[in-house]
């Protein structure tokens, strides 16, 4: 610190005549200078402290985000691992039940179809998680198995359409025909789960509904998109039929505004060829889905 003297530039302006007035003014200037320096040092200290706090906060946020990312990756990998261990429990139950039923009837036992694998590549991540949770919550065997070989769809069919049921398979819509009886059997499934593949279905595709007692073969003869309140699509048709229902558009974010309807007729009752109008509509529908 510079000590002011009567000969210093700061004090030279004042008259040091022994009266004391110059000395008093010099002391005031000295303390003012010291006070300003102290304030500047204090401000710098506060600024430095603020920067340190900001740096620490940013580091904490960065580490937290990295940790959250690592946890999400671990959860995803765990879901994939769980898939290989517990996927298709319902289908295996069905295969076992069908095998036992045939043994009781004195027919030749069929071999188990072994480890079935679900293709989760087109599923939404939340739907995969919901499917895994449903396997732990419900273990009742399916009524049947729905299979569309061309699309790689093979899914258990359960009774009802509550969320838990549709997380582990597809469900028979209450009020529609029972499996194995004449009428229109309505089956619903999630568009971001088991029924994602319906976006590629076409008129003429074969749909098999395999129960423990019989295997019914259907062929798609109509595809339509309707509003959610249109229940007329489930009414009884002129021939025994199967109606598949899912939400539409398939990749819509949030609650989908439409319903995607696939009608199929029992093989023994269907006409030999689908109508031209059905072919045209199906071609237009497939073009929309590929956009």
Secondary structure, DSSP 8 states (H G I E B T S, - for coil): -----TTSTTTTTS--SSSSHHHHHHHHHHHHHHHHHHHHHHHHHHHHHHHHHHHHHHHHHHHHHHHHHHHHHHHHHHHHHHHHHHTTHHHHHHHHHHHHHHHHTT--------------TTS-HHHHHHHHHHHHH-----SEEEEEGGGTEEEEEEES--HHHHHHSEEE-TTS--TTSSSEEEEE--TTTTTGGGGG--TT-EEEEEESS-EEEEEEEEEEEEETT-GGGGS--SS-EEEEEEEESTT-SSS-SEEEEEEEEETTTS-SS--HHHHHHHHHHHHHHH-
